[in-house]
Amino acid sequence: MPIRLNLEKVMAERDVSLTELADRVGITLANLSILKTNKAKAVRFSTLEALCRELKCQPGDLLEFVKEK
């Protein structure tokens, strides 16, 4: 899929653990891990909003379009 989530990068920049972010956002550790490893097929706007709020970033900081080969 040409859309990727840069969640791992943003989390590292803000020194936030997966467990801490899952608690703050209100989603399961398993679901957040799926987002972090780019295995998700979709992201709800409410989840994206919560991630941006807790990581203090914009959606464009998390989402990236990568041209497929």
C-alpha positions as CSV (number, residue, x, y, z in Angstrom):
1,M,0.0,0.0,0.0
2,P,1.4,3.4,-0.9
3,I,0.2,5.1,2.3
4,R,2.4,4.5,5.3
5,L,2.2,5.5,8.9
6,N,5.3,7.0,10.4
7,L,4.1,6.3,13.9
8,E,7.3,4.6,15.0
9,K,9.4,7.6,14.0
10,V,7.1,10.1,15.6
11,M,6.9,8.1,18.8
12,A,10.7,7.8,18.9
13,E,11.1,11.6,18.4
14,R,8.8,12.2,21.4
15,D,10.2,9.4,23.5
16,V,6.8,7.7,23.9
17,S,6.4,4.0,24.5
18,L,3.8,1.8,22.8
19,T,2.2,1.0,26.1
20,E,2.1,4.6,27.2
21,L,0.6,5.8,23.9
22,A,-2.0,3.0,23.8
23,D,-3.2,4.0,27.3
24,R,-3.3,7.7,26.4
25,V,-5.1,7.1,23.1
26,G,-7.5,4.5,24.4
27,I,-6.8,1.7,22.0
28,T,-5.4,-1.8,22.6
29,L,-1.7,-2.5,22.5
30,A,-2.3,-5.0,19.7
31,N,-4.1,-2.4,17.5
32,L,-1.5,0.2,18.1
33,S,1.2,-2.3,17.2
34,I,-0.5,-3.0,13.9
35,L,-0.5,0.7,13.2
36,K,3.1,1.1,14.2
37,T,4.3,-1.8,12.0
38,N,2.3,-0.5,8.9
39,K,0.1,-3.7,8.8
40,A,-3.2,-1.7,9.1
41,K,-5.5,-1.6,6.1
42,A,-7.3,1.5,7.4
43,V,-7.2,4.1,10.2
44,R,-10.3,5.7,11.7
45,F,-10.3,9.5,11.8
46,S,-11.0,9.3,15.5
47,T,-7.9,7.2,16.0
48,L,-5.8,9.6,13.9
49,E,-7.2,12.5,15.8
50,A,-6.3,10.9,19.2
51,L,-2.8,10.1,18.0
52,C,-2.2,13.6,16.8
53,R,-3.5,15.1,20.0
54,E,-1.3,12.9,22.2
55,L,1.8,13.1,20.1
56,K,1.2,16.9,19.5
57,C,1.6,16.5,15.7
58,Q,-0.3,17.0,12.5
59,P,-1.8,14.1,10.4
60,G,0.9,14.8,7.7
61,D,3.5,14.0,10.3
62,L,2.1,10.5,10.6
63,L,1.0,9.8,7.1
64,E,3.2,9.5,4.1
65,F,2.6,8.6,0.4
66,V,5.3,6.3,-1.0
67,K,5.3,5.6,-4.7
68,E,5.0,1.8,-5.3
69,K,7.7,0.2,-7.5
